[in-house]
Amino acid sequence: MLKIIHYLGQTTQAVDDSVTLPFEVRQKGRFKAVSENGIELGVFLERGQVLADGDRLQAEDGQIFAVVAKPENVVTAHADDWASFARACYHLGNRHVTLQLGERWLRFQPDHVLEHLAEHLGLRLTTEDAPFHPEAGAYHGHAHSPEHSHNHHHEH
């Protein structure tokens, strides 16, 4: 089993292989998977890192793997106007569920209560298979952002 230990993020580095993962797995720090070329992978990353479509991972032998978000069963709710969209985001967001947001549409994993609420708020629902890329929570991963410096001292 090949160990993946480095998260490279959204780079344009050439890839040797790819691994297709559903959202449930992409939010774990440690898991096993099989690449498109049939290589058994053991992924060991910092906890709290949610993998996104297009992220690059590097194995201990130097191989680069691209993450592919697996299409999965989701509900996409479309709003006719921005006010309806904002209301839906507020009410669904208050339930602390993972939501993907787009241009006057939001997406979530199938849930009868959420579907009923979205319809009650006037949204049109479609069920489809699509990659699921929910928003990171407001407090999620802040300390793990590699491009964010925590040195806030200013020189005068």
C-alpha positions in Angstrom: 0.0 0.0 0.0 1.3 3.4 -1.0 1.2 6.1 1.7 0.0 9.6 0.8 1.3 12.0 3.4 1.5 15.4 1.6 -1.4 17.7 0.8 -0.4 20.0 -2.1 -3.7 21.8 -2.6 -4.8 23.4 -5.9 -1.6 23.3 -7.9 -1.1 22.8 -11.6 1.5 20.1 -11.0 1.4 17.2 -13.5 -0.3 14.1 -12.0 0.7 10.5 -12.2 -2.7 9.1 -11.2 -6.1 10.2 -9.7 -8.4 9.1 -7.0 -12.2 9.6 -7.1 -13.8 10.1 -3.7 -17.3 11.0 -2.3 -17.6 13.9 0.1 -17.9 11.6 3.1 -14.4 10.3 2.5 -12.9 13.7 1.3 -13.6 15.1 4.8 -11.5 12.4 6.6 -7.8 12.7 7.4 -7.1 9.0 7.3 -8.6 6.6 4.8 -7.9 3.8 2.3 -8.7 4.2 -1.4 -7.8 2.7 -4.7 -6.5 5.0 -7.5 -7.8 5.0 -11.1 -4.7 2.9 -12.0 -5.5 0.3 -9.3 -2.9 1.4 -6.7 -4.0 0.8 -3.1 -3.5 4.0 -1.2 -3.3 4.8 2.5 -4.0 8.5 3.0 -2.6 10.1 6.2 -3.3 13.9 6.2 -3.8 16.5 8.9 -7.3 16.2 10.3 -9.7 18.9 9.4 -8.5 19.2 5.8 -11.5 18.7 3.4 -10.2 17.6 0.0 -11.7 19.4 -3.0 -11.9 18.4 -6.6 -8.6 19.1 -8.3 -6.5 19.1 -5.1 -3.1 17.4 -5.5 -1.8 14.8 -3.0 1.8 13.5 -3.0 2.8 10.0 -2.0 5.9 9.2 -0.1 7.5 7.9 -3.3 6.9 11.3 -5.0 3.9 10.3 -7.2 1.2 13.0 -7.5 -2.4 12.1 -7.3 -5.3 14.3 -8.4 -8.5 14.3 -6.2 -11.7 13.9 -8.2 -15.0 14.6 -6.5 -17.2 11.6 -7.1 -20.7 12.5 -8.3 -23.2 11.5 -5.7 -26.9 11.8 -5.0 -27.7 15.4 -4.1 -30.7 17.7 -4.0 -30.2 21.1 -5.8 -32.7 23.8 -4.9 -33.1 26.7 -7.2 -34.4 30.2 -6.2 -36.2 32.5 -8.5 -34.7 35.6 -6.9 -32.0 36.7 -4.5 -34.4 37.4 -1.6 -35.8 33.8 -1.7 -32.2 32.5 -2.0 -31.1 34.5 1.0 -34.1 33.3 3.1 -33.3 29.7 2.1 -29.6 30.1 3.0 -30.6 31.6 6.4 -33.1 28.9 7.4 -31.2 25.9 6.0 -27.9 27.3 7.4 -29.5 27.6 10.9 -29.9 23.8 10.8 -26.1 23.4 10.6 -26.1 21.1 7.6 -23.5 21.1 4.9 -24.6 23.2 2.0 -23.0 24.0 -1.4 -23.9 27.5 -2.6 -24.1 28.7 -6.2 -25.8 31.5 -8.2 -29.3 31.4 -6.6 -29.0 27.7 -6.0 -27.9 25.5 -3.1 -27.2 21.9 -2.9 -27.4 19.4 0.0 -27.5 15.7 0.6 -31.0 14.1 0.4 -33.0 14.8 3.6 -36.8 14.9 3.6 -37.0 17.6 6.3 -34.6 19.9 4.3 -36.4 19.2 1.1 -39.8 20.1 2.6 -38.4 23.3 4.1 -36.8 24.3 0.8 -40.0 23.8 -1.1 -41.9 25.7 1.6 -39.5 28.6 1.0 -40.4 28.5 -2.7 -37.4 26.8 -4.2 -37.6 24.3 -7.1 -35.9 21.0 -6.3 -34.1 18.6 -8.5 -32.5 15.4 -7.5 -29.3 14.5 -9.4 -25.9 12.9 -9.3 -23.3 15.7 -9.0 -20.0 16.3 -7.2 -20.8 17.8 -3.7 -18.6 20.7 -2.6 -20.2 22.2 0.5 -19.0 25.4 2.1 -16.5 25.0 4.9 -17.9 26.0 8.2 -17.2 29.5 9.5 -14.7 28.2 12.0 -13.5 25.2 9.9 -9.8 25.0 9.1 -8.9 28.6 9.9 -5.7 27.6 11.7 -4.8 25.1 8.9 -4.7 27.6 6.0 -1.1 27.5 4.7 -1.3 30.9 3.0 -2.6 32.6 6.2 0.1 34.0 8.4 -0.6 34.3 12.1 2.2 36.8 12.6 0.1 39.9 13.0 2.9 42.1 14.3 3.4 45.3 12.3 6.8 47.1 12.1 6.7 50.9 12.3 
